[in-house]
Structure formats: C-alpha cells, structure tokens
C-alpha cells in the first residue's frame, strides 16, 4: 500500500512563504502550525 503524496495549490504555498518572511517564523514553526491545521478536519 503506497501513500499518496500531498499536493498544495499556489495560494497555500504563498501563505506559507508569507508566514516565514513577514512573521519571522522558522520553516519548522510554520510546518508544525500547518500540520495542526491539516489534522483538524480529519478529527470530525
């Protein structure tokens, strides 16, 4: 069984880049915060 690779649209990628550049967050901080956002809908 292979896992399907996630695909993200351009607007999502742009939001991540803005978080890193404008808010001064590290890439790992953004990843952690976004991971929580991705998991929320699956809990319901």
Secondary structure by P-SEA (a helix, b strand, c coil): cbbbbbbbcaaaaaaaaaaaccccccaaaaaaaaaaaaaccccc
